[in-house]
Amino acid sequence: MTESLASALLDQLGVAPGVRSSGSLRVRSPVDGSAIARLQSHTAAEAAQIIGRSREAFAAWRDVPAPRRGELIRLLGEELRASKEPLGRLVSVETGKILSEGLGEVQEMIDICDFAVGLSRQLYGLTIASERPGHRMMETWHPLGVVGVISAFNFPVAVWSWNFALALVCGNAVVWKPSEKTPLTALACQAVFERAARRFGAAPANLSQVLVGDRTVGEVLLDDERVALVSATGSTRMGREVGPRVARRFGRTLLELGGNNAVIVAPTADLDLAVRGIVFAAAGTCGQRCTTTRRLIVHESVKAALLARLKKAYAGLPVGNPLEAGVLVGPLVDGGAFESMQAALNAARAEGGQVTGGERLLEDEFPSAYYVRPAIVEMGAQTDTVRRETFAPILYVLGYTDFADALKLHNDVPQGLSSSIFSNDIRETETFLSARGSDCGIANVNIGTSGAEIGGAFGGEKETGGGRESGSDAWRNYMRRATNTINYSRELPLAQGVRFDV
Ligand code: NAD
C-alpha cells in the first residue's frame, strides 16, 4: 500500500524513478513496515567531491547581494506552497506522523522561507563608538562557506529548511545528510529547490546537495575542513561524537540534541487547558518529537483529578494509520523504537512505577509496523529511567507539594530543551521564567512543551547541545563577524594610549 503511494508522491514531486529503485539502503514506511524505495548510498570519496562542488557554489553565491539571495528563498517558498500536499503526505508516509502534522511540517518550511526573505534585508551589524578621534568601528557579517546539515528522522524536512533558508540568505552553500530512515523526503526537497533555482535563473549549480547514507557518510562532513559549520540534529549520543570531532579541526557546530521535557501543573492551573496541552505534547507524534512532554510534575492537590482525566483521554486516543482522517497517533518509527519503549517501561516497573498503557496495538493488521498505546507511568521518584530520553510516548508522573521542589525536580535532568508550567499564580509563572526557574532553552506558560513557532530561536541547554536555530537572531550562526576600525583622520593614535613613535 505505502510503496505505490510513496512512488506516486515522488513522481508528483519530481524525484526521478531511477534514483529510488536500486541500492543497498532500503527505506521502510513505519505505517505498514513495507519497503518503499531503495537508494544508493554515497561513498566517502563521492561525499568529498560533493563538498568540493559546494565550496565552488559558495564562492559564487557569496558575491550575490543578500536581498537577491532572498529572492531565491522567496521562490522556494512558492514552490513549497505548490507542493505542500504531496510533500506533507510523503512526510507522513516516511515518518508515520499523522497527515495534519506532515502538512504542518511543510507549513513550517514555508514560514521559515518567509522569515528568511525578510531577513535577507536585515543582516546588519553594530556601529561602535571608537576611543580614538577620527575613527569609526563597525561589525560586518560574512557567510561562512559550506554548511553541513545532519538531520534526524522525526522532523525530516522542517529542520533542514530552518538551516537551509537561513544559510542560503546568509550566502552559504549547503550539503545535507538526512537520516537514513527518511532520505526520500530529502530527495523531494532537493527537487522542489531545483525548480525554484531554475526559476531564479542565476543561482550557481550545487548550492544545495543531498548526501545519501548512514552516519559513516555524515562523518565525512565532520572531518572535512572545507565544511565551516556542521549543524547536527539528533540524539545526544550523536552530538557527543559530532561535537568533539568537529572541534578537533576548530570547525563550528550547531547541535540540536535530545530533550526530556517537563510540564509543571500547579494548584491554580486550568485543568482543561492542561489536559489538552499535555495530551498533544506527550502522546502526539507518538512521543517522537524532541519537545515531547516526557515528565509531568503535578501538585498533590490536583494530581488525582488530572491523572483520571489524562488516563481517560489516553484510553480514547485514536491510534492507527496516520493517513486516515480522525487518527491522532501514528506508529513508532520501527521495531528498535518499540524495543526501547518496552525496555524503559520494564525498567520503570522495576523502579516501582505503575504503568498504564504502553502495549502494542494493531499487530494483526500491521505485523511489520509498531503501533502502541501511549503510556502513563506514575513514579515515586525521579529515577535514572525517568532522567533518560526514551524516544517514545511515555509520560512519567511525579507529585510535589512545595513549588521549590517542583522546580528542583524539573531541572534535575541532563537535558534542557523545552518546559512549561500550567498555573494562574503570577508568582509561580514569573519564577518559572526567571533565572532561578526553568533551565531550558524554551520555557512556556499555559501551553505545552511542543509545537514551537519559527519566529523564536529554537534549541536547548545542557545535553541538548546549546544550539539555536530558526527565528530571532539564529542567523548569526551561519555567518562570521568581522570587527572593522576605520581611520578617517590624518593621525595614527594607538588604542589604550600606547606610544610607539617611529
Ligand atoms: P540519531 O542521533 O540516531 O540520528 C540523527 C542523524 O545523525 C542521522 O542523520 C544519523 O545518520 C546521523 N548520525 C548519527 N551518528 C553520527 C555520527 N557519529 N556522525 C555523523 N552523523 C551521525 O537520531 P534520530 O533517531 O534520527 O532522531 C531522534 C533524536 O533526535 C532524539 O534524541 C531527538 O530528541 C533528537 N532531535 C532533536 C531535535 C532538536 O532540535 N533538539 C529535533 C529533532 C530530533
Residues whose N, C-alpha, C, O or C-beta is under 5 A from the ligand:
A	BS01	NAD	I150 S151 A152 F153 K177 P178 S179 E180 G213 D214 R215 G218 E219 T233 G234 S235 T236 M238 E241 E256 L257 G258 G259 C290
